[in-house]
Amino acid sequence: MKMNTLGVEGESLEIITERQPSDNELLMNERRPSSEYVAKSNGDGTGFWFQSSDVFSERERIWQQSQLTKTSTAIVHYESDAKIPDIYSELRVTNYTEDDYYALLGDRKLLVEYLEQQDFPECGRPKLSGLVPG
């Protein structure tokens, strides 16, 4: 007998079974890609999996926080290194130039504003300078 993949609209529940779907279940077109996908009805008793916007938003918030932490750390290192006299330059932990410093400040601003966008997270990630590894 053929195995069916069943889902419940708006939920990430996936049922693998030989039986047909009950009234509140959908016959899905494929297996669920991952737990962050939820079932959506096609309107005819069948369904498909789509990525939950809540999961997408949370993943983007985590990415933003990680990038903001790395960028802020790089800024602090630059500011600290700038206080070291040139004769002791080998004690500096960064090689950032003044232009790099201002680019990092710009990255920080873009990262803060990213979460404030009216169409977050659909607006897309900000284009950063690339000075801090992603």
C-alpha positions in Angstrom: 0.0 0.0 0.0 1.2 3.5 -0.8 2.4 5.7 2.1 0.8 9.2 2.4 2.2 12.3 3.9 -0.4 14.2 5.8 -0.4 17.7 7.4 -2.7 20.0 9.3 -3.0 23.5 8.0 -0.9 26.1 9.8 1.0 23.4 11.8 4.3 21.7 11.3 2.9 18.3 12.2 3.8 15.7 9.6 2.1 12.3 9.5 3.4 9.4 7.4 0.7 6.8 7.1 -1.1 4.4 4.7 -4.5 5.8 5.6 -6.3 8.7 3.7 -6.5 12.1 5.4 -9.3 12.8 7.9 -11.5 16.0 7.6 -8.9 18.3 9.3 -5.9 16.8 7.5 -4.3 17.6 4.1 -2.7 15.2 1.7 0.7 16.8 1.2 2.5 17.0 -2.1 5.9 16.0 -0.5 7.7 15.3 2.7 8.2 18.3 5.0 11.6 19.8 4.3 12.3 20.7 7.9 10.5 21.5 11.2 10.3 25.2 10.3 7.8 24.5 7.5 4.0 24.4 8.1 1.2 23.0 6.0 -0.8 25.2 3.7 -4.0 24.1 1.9 -4.4 24.1 -1.9 -8.2 24.4 -1.3 -8.9 20.9 -2.6 -7.9 18.7 0.4 -4.3 18.7 -0.7 -1.5 20.9 0.6 2.1 22.0 0.4 4.8 23.0 2.9 5.9 26.6 3.2 8.4 28.2 5.6 6.7 29.8 8.5 7.2 33.6 8.6 7.7 33.4 12.4 10.6 31.0 12.0 12.1 33.2 9.2 11.8 36.3 11.3 13.4 34.7 14.3 16.3 33.3 12.1 16.9 36.8 10.8 16.8 38.3 14.3 19.5 35.8 15.3 21.6 36.6 12.3 21.2 40.3 12.9 22.2 39.9 16.6 25.3 37.8 15.7 26.4 40.3 13.0 25.8 43.2 15.4 27.9 41.6 18.1 30.8 40.9 15.7 30.6 44.4 14.3 30.5 46.0 17.7 33.4 43.9 18.9 35.4 45.0 15.8 34.6 48.7 16.6 35.7 48.3 20.2 39.0 46.7 19.1 39.7 49.5 16.6 38.9 52.2 19.2 41.2 50.4 21.7 44.0 49.9 19.2 43.8 53.6 18.2 44.9 54.5 21.7 48.2 52.5 21.3 51.1 54.7 20.2 52.6 53.9 16.8 55.9 52.7 18.4 53.9 49.9 20.0 51.8 49.1 16.9 52.7 45.4 17.0 50.5 45.2 20.1 47.4 46.2 18.2 44.9 43.3 17.5 43.4 44.8 14.3 44.6 46.2 11.1 41.6 48.4 10.4 42.1 51.8 8.8 40.1 54.9 9.7 38.0 54.3 6.6 37.4 50.7 7.8 36.3 52.1 11.1 33.7 54.3 9.5 32.5 51.4 7.3 32.1 49.4 10.5 30.0 52.2 12.0 27.9 52.2 8.9 27.4 48.4 9.2 26.3 48.8 12.8 23.7 51.4 11.8 22.4 49.2 8.9 22.1 46.2 11.3 20.2 48.2 13.9 17.9 49.7 11.2 17.3 46.2 9.6 15.0 45.1 12.4 13.2 48.5 12.3 12.2 48.1 8.7 8.4 48.1 8.2 8.7 45.1 5.8 11.2 43.1 8.0 12.3 40.4 7.2 11.0 40.5 3.6 13.1 43.6 3.0 16.2 41.5 2.7 19.4 41.7 4.6 21.4 44.9 4.5 24.5 45.0 2.3 27.4 45.2 4.7 31.1 46.2 4.1 32.4 42.7 4.4 35.0 43.7 7.0 33.5 41.3 9.6 33.1 37.7 8.5 29.5 36.6 8.0 
